[in-house]
Amino acid sequence: MATVNIRQNGPYVVEGDDVRIVDWNGHEYRPPNRASFALCRCGASMNKPFCDGTHSRVGFRASEAAPPNR
């Protein structure tokens, strides 16, 4: 099972055993650590699709939090 933790004004942190990252062209990305890795949410990472911490330098602010489940 995989868990995606959304960090406030930061990346999506993915934790899980068997997670694959595949883009729209079918290209698979291999995370540096398969058990836990962060995906860029700000668009400014130099290591896309992975987070490199640039969000803190560019002042990324998420537009809103996800609504609660109903």
N, CA, C and O of each residue as an XYZ file, in Angstrom:
280
protein
N       0.835     -1.181      0.000
C       0.000      0.000      0.000
C       0.878      1.242      0.000
O       1.941      1.265      0.621
N       0.432      2.255     -0.690
C       1.159      3.520     -0.752
C       0.373      4.605     -0.027
O      -0.858      4.590      0.003
N       1.106      5.541      0.554
C       0.521      6.699      1.213
C       1.144      7.939      0.611
O       2.360      8.003      0.434
N       0.311      8.934      0.291
C       0.790     10.213     -0.224
C       0.462     11.277      0.811
O      -0.707     11.541      1.094
N       1.494     11.883      1.371
C       1.328     12.958      2.343
C       1.586     14.277      1.633
O       2.632     14.466      1.013
N       0.626     15.184      1.728
C       0.758     16.484      1.085
C       1.313     17.445      2.122
O       0.668     17.725      3.133
N       2.507     17.943      1.865
C       3.140     18.881      2.790
C       2.643     20.292      2.505
O       2.522     20.689      1.346
N       2.358     21.046      3.557
C       1.888     22.413      3.367
C       2.960     23.218      2.645
O       4.092     23.321      3.118
N       2.603     23.783      1.507
C       3.515     24.579      0.687
C       4.790     23.821      0.325
O       5.854     24.416      0.160
N       4.666     22.503      0.204
C       5.802     21.663     -0.138
C       5.399     20.535     -1.060
O       4.365     20.615     -1.724
N       6.199     19.483     -1.111
C       5.986     18.399     -2.062
C       4.928     17.390     -1.625
O       4.394     17.449     -0.517
N       4.651     16.477     -2.525
C       3.892     15.276     -2.201
C       4.917     14.234     -1.751
O       5.810     13.882     -2.522
N       4.806     13.744     -0.534
C       5.729     12.732     -0.032
C       5.042     11.378     -0.161
O       3.978     11.151      0.416
N       5.661     10.485     -0.923
C       5.085      9.182     -1.226
C       5.842      8.116     -0.446
O       7.069      8.043     -0.503
N       5.104      7.302      0.274
C       5.694      6.199      1.025
C       4.949      4.924      0.661
O       3.719      4.897      0.663
N       5.687      3.876      0.350
C       5.052      2.617      0.007
C       6.040      1.642     -0.595
O       7.172      1.997     -0.923
N       5.597      0.420     -0.731
C       6.476     -0.654     -1.191
C       6.622     -0.725     -2.704
O       7.734     -0.831     -3.222
N       5.513     -0.668     -3.401
C       5.531     -0.964     -4.826
C       4.901      0.174     -5.623
O       3.847      0.000     -6.234
N       5.549      1.339     -5.617
C       5.019      2.517     -6.298
C       5.784      2.722     -7.595
O       7.014      2.693     -7.612
N       5.050      2.930     -8.675
C       5.667      3.233     -9.972
C       5.301      4.650    -10.359
O       4.182      5.097    -10.105
N       6.245      5.365    -10.976
C       6.000      6.702    -11.486
C       6.177      6.637    -12.993
O       7.267      6.349    -13.488
N       5.096      6.908    -13.722
C       5.107      6.790    -15.177
C       4.502      8.061    -15.766
O       3.417      8.477    -15.357
N       5.200      8.689    -16.734
C       4.657      9.902    -17.347
C       3.710      9.551    -18.487
O       3.494      8.376    -18.783
N       3.146     10.573    -19.124
C       2.136     10.384    -20.171
C       2.676      9.677    -21.402
O       1.895      9.181    -22.214
N       4.012      9.617    -21.562
C       4.611      8.903    -22.686
C       5.012      7.478    -22.325
O       5.588      6.763    -23.146
N       4.711      7.071    -21.112
C       5.058      5.728    -20.672
C       6.463      5.608    -20.101
O       6.902      4.505    -19.772
N       7.183      6.733    -19.978
C       8.531      6.724    -19.413
C       8.449      6.569    -17.899
O       7.769      7.338    -17.220
N       9.149      5.567    -17.382
C       9.127      5.313    -15.944
C      10.300      6.012    -15.273
O      11.435      5.943    -15.744
N      10.009      6.683    -14.168
C      11.040      7.345    -13.360
C      11.337      6.474    -12.149
O      10.428      5.944    -11.510
N      12.596      6.337    -11.850
C      12.987      5.559    -10.678
C      13.382      6.514     -9.553
O      14.340      7.275     -9.690
N      12.649      6.475     -8.449
C      12.980      7.362     -7.335
C      14.303      6.958     -6.694
O      14.680      5.786     -6.730
N      15.010      7.923     -6.106
C      16.284      7.617     -5.454
C      16.131      6.634     -4.297
O      17.042      5.856     -4.016
N      14.989      6.669     -3.633
C      14.692      5.749     -2.539
C      13.284      5.233     -2.778
O      12.326      5.999     -2.668
N      13.134      3.977     -3.095
C      11.816      3.444     -3.464
C      10.841      3.398     -2.294
O       9.631      3.355     -2.518
N      11.322      3.405     -1.062
C      10.426      3.319      0.093
C       9.784      4.663      0.430
O       8.664      4.697      0.942
N      10.474      5.771      0.152
C       9.959      7.095      0.462
C      10.631      8.124     -0.438
O      11.858      8.178     -0.519
N       9.824      8.941     -1.115
C      10.380      9.977     -1.981
C       9.381     11.121     -2.079
O       8.209     10.963     -1.736
N       9.854     12.281     -2.551
C       9.005     13.471     -2.644
C       8.870     13.886     -4.104
O       9.852     13.930     -4.845
N       7.640     14.189     -4.502
C       7.352     14.661     -5.854
C       7.138     16.171     -5.837
O       6.459     16.703     -4.959
N       7.727     16.854     -6.817
C       7.631     18.304     -6.919
C       6.192     18.741     -7.134
O       5.461     18.146     -7.926
N       5.800     19.769     -6.432
C       4.475     20.345     -6.596
C       4.554     21.794     -7.072
O       3.569     22.333     -7.576
N       5.718     22.430     -6.915
C       5.837     23.851     -7.250
C       6.192     24.088     -8.717
O       5.951     25.174     -9.243
N       6.760     23.083     -9.380
C       7.143     23.220    -10.778
C       8.535     23.775    -10.999
O       8.958     23.908    -12.148
N       9.266     24.105     -9.937
C      10.574     24.742    -10.079
C      11.750     23.811     -9.820
O      12.898     24.234     -9.956
N      11.504     22.564     -9.453
C      12.590     21.631     -9.174
C      13.467     21.410    -10.404
O      12.968     21.340    -11.527
N      14.741     21.303    -10.188
C      15.667     20.987    -11.278
C      15.800     19.477    -11.441
O      16.548     19.014    -12.303
N      15.089     18.707    -10.632
C      15.162     17.253    -10.642
C      13.764     16.648    -10.821
O      13.452     15.617    -10.224
N      12.924     17.289    -11.643
C      11.547     16.826    -11.845
C      11.536     15.379    -12.328
O      12.414     14.994    -13.100
N      10.604     14.592    -11.911
C       9.419     14.930    -11.143
C       9.654     14.972     -9.640
O       8.709     15.155     -8.872
N      10.905     14.805     -9.210
C      11.214     14.747     -7.788
C      11.488     16.133     -7.216
O      11.946     17.030     -7.925
N      11.207     16.296     -5.947
C      11.431     17.557     -5.240
C      12.912     17.695     -4.908
O      13.558     16.732     -4.493
N      13.444     18.906     -5.097
C      14.827     19.179     -4.694
C      14.907     20.309     -3.670
O      15.993     20.818     -3.391
N      13.763     20.704     -3.111
C      13.729     21.742     -2.085
C      13.581     23.156     -2.624
O      13.545     24.108     -1.844
N      13.495     23.317     -3.946
C      13.401     24.641     -4.544
C      12.153     25.387     -4.087
O      12.152     26.617     -4.061
N      11.085     24.664     -3.723
C       9.840     25.319     -3.303
C      10.073     26.329     -2.182
O       9.407     27.363     -2.137
N      11.007     26.044     -1.282
C      11.259     26.972     -0.181
C      12.012     28.218     -0.652
O      11.826     29.300     -0.096
N      12.851     28.073     -1.660
C      13.611     29.223     -2.177
C      12.757     30.136     -3.061
O      12.981     31.345     -3.105
N      11.770     29.554     -3.770
C      10.941     30.368     -4.660
C       9.676     30.874     -3.973
O       8.890     31.601     -4.579
N       9.479     30.496     -2.721
C       8.314     30.973     -1.980
C       7.005     30.350     -2.422
O       5.967     31.011     -2.394
N       7.036     29.087     -2.831
C       5.819     28.406     -3.275
C       4.768     28.403     -2.174
O       5.059     28.091     -1.020
N       3.551     28.750     -2.545
C       2.402     28.695     -1.650
C       1.293     27.938     -2.360
O       0.871     28.314     -3.453
N       0.830     26.879     -1.735
C      -0.256     26.084     -2.315
C      -1.523     26.928     -2.352
O      -1.752     27.741     -1.456
N      -2.339     26.746     -3.369
C      -3.537     27.554     -3.511
C      -4.574     27.259     -2.437
O      -5.257     28.171     -1.973
N      -4.701     26.004     -2.037
C      -5.667     25.647     -1.009
C      -5.420     24.231     -0.540
O      -4.695     23.471     -1.182
N      -6.010     23.886      0.555
C      -5.934     22.519      1.067
C      -7.015     21.679      0.395
O      -8.016     22.208     -0.087
N      -6.807     20.384      0.369
C      -7.814     19.482     -0.186
C      -9.045     19.490      0.719
O      -8.912     19.548      1.941
N     -10.236     19.433      0.135
C     -11.437     19.399      0.975
C     -11.527     18.070      1.704
O     -11.036     17.061      1.198
N     -12.139     18.042      2.874
C     -12.274     16.777      3.604
C     -13.184     15.809      2.856
O     -14.058     16.225      2.095
N     -12.965     14.495      3.083
C     -13.838     13.482      2.475
C     -15.224     13.596      3.076
O     -15.389     13.953      4.243
N     -16.197     13.291      2.273
C     -17.585     13.334      2.764
C     -18.173     11.965      2.792
O     -19.331     11.798      3.175
